[in-house]
Amino acid sequence: MSRVPIVAITGYMHEVNAFADPVTHGHGLQVAETPGGLAATWEAGPAMRRLRELRDVQFAECPLWEFGASGPLLDAHFQKIVHQVTDALREVGEVDAVLVMGHGAGRTTEDLDPDTTFLRGVREAVGDDVPVVMVLDFHANLSPEMCDLVDVIVGYRTNPHVDITERAVEAAEHVHRLLDGHRTVVTMCRPPLMLPQLAQNTLPGEPLGDVRELAEARIAAPVWNVSVFGGFSLSDVPDGGLSVCVTADRDAPEVAAAVAEEVATAAWDARDRYRTRATPMADAVAEAARAATGVRSPVILADTADNPGGGAPGNTTFLLEALLDAGVDGVVMGLQCDRGVVDAAWDAGEGARIVAHFNEGSDRPLARPFRVEATVLSLVDRPLVPTKGVYDGSTRHASRCCALDLGGVRIGVSSHKVQCADDDTLLHVGLDPASAKVVVVKSRGHFRAGFAHLFEADQIIEVGTPGVASAEIHQLEFEHLRRPMFPIDDVAEWTPVVTFHRGAMR
Ligand SMILES: [Zn+2]
C-alpha cells in the first residue's frame, strides 16, 4: 500500500464475577478519553510505541473500555459501548488493521459472550478482510466464536500477570506482519478443565508453569503465538475454563493444530497436581499466631475470596474478626474497602480515637457489620503508583484512605476497592509490611509478584474465607458453564479435539 496505513485501536476489558452485583457503564473507564489518550495508557501505549518503531503508521484512537473485575455489566450499557465503537470505526473510514485490547471474561446481564458480540461489531464495521489482532488476559474464557473473528490472539502468558507490556509489544509485531500481507490460521483446543483461581499460577514448579514453558518452547516459525488461558472460573459462562489457542502461518494449520493438542493435553495431564483447596480459616489464623509469637517465620495471608481483582467488594471482615478474636499481634492488613470508615477517620483526624463501623447498615451476609475501637494512624489522599508486580508503574485510584490501629491489627482502609497486589499499596497508607509478623492482603494471587521480595513460597497462606471470589468452586452453583468439568465433576477421560477457526479452509 502506498499511503500510510491506519491502525484502529479499541477494546473492551471486563472480568466478570457472576456472583457479584451487576454494574453500569459508569463503573468503567473509557481510557481513550484519559489525559494523553491511548498512547499514555498501559493498555495500548506499549503496542503503539512498538508499532511506530517498526513502521510509518497512523493510529485511529477509538473507545477502549476498561472495567477491571466486577459483576455483570447491564446489557443496555454494553450495547451502547458496542455502538459507540462501531460508529467510531466507521467514521475512521478505511482501516488497514485493528488492534483490540480485550480481557475475554466478559458477561452482561443478558449476553454470556459479549467479547464475541464486541468483535462482531468490529467486524461489521471494518469488513471481513481487515486483519484484527486481539490481546487477552490470561483469565479469558475463550470461545470458538472469538477465534473465528480474530487473525491473531495474544494472551498474557503469566499469572501473576507480569508480561502485560510484553504481550502488547508482541501484538504490535503481529499487526506489522499482517500489514505486510502475511496471513494466519487460528486453532483451538480445550480440555474439560475449570480450575479455581488459586490453581492457576504460572510460576516455575506450578503445573501451569510447566504448561507455560511448553507453550513458549513451541513458539517458532510457522507458529506465531501459543496462548494458554486459565479461564475465569467465577464467570459461569458456557465457554468458561482452560483453553489453548495457537496462531500460525495460514498454510500451516496442521502445525497449529498439533501444538494446540500437545499443550492442551499437557494441561489436562497435570490435573491431579492443581491445588484446588485453600487453607481453612482456623488453620490460617493458628499459623498467623505462631508467626506473631516468633515460633515460625512471618506469613502473608491471602483473603482469596474477597479479592477485588476477582470482582469481590473487598469489604468482608471474617479474617479481620478471626485475627482479633485470636489476639494475634503484629498484623498489617489491607486494603479494606469502606467509605464510611474512611470518612469517620477523616472527620476525627490523625491520632484520634474512633469507633470504626465496618459495613455499617449492611444487611448482606458477606458484608456483615462489625464495630471496633480504633486509633487513626494516617489519612491519605493521593494517587497510588506501585513500583513492582502486576501494577508496576500504573496509577491506581485508591481515593481517600486511612490507616487504623485496632490493637494487634493495623489496617489500611480505602474508599474505593483496590487489590493489594504489592507492598506499595500498604506503604501508601503508612503501613510497613516488612516489619510485620503477619500480613493480610485482599488479593488472590497477584500479590505474589508484588511481595516476592518479602515472602518465600512457604510463607504464603491462601485462606479459604467466605466471599464471592471463593476458591471453593465445588460449593458454587453454576448455571451456564458447560459440563462436565474437572475438578467439579468426575471426568475420567478426555479425547482432544482441535477446532479450526479464522483463516482455515472449511
Ligand atoms: Zn487476569
Residues whose N, C-alpha, C, O or C-beta is under 5 A from the ligand:
A	BS01	ZN	D137 F138 H139
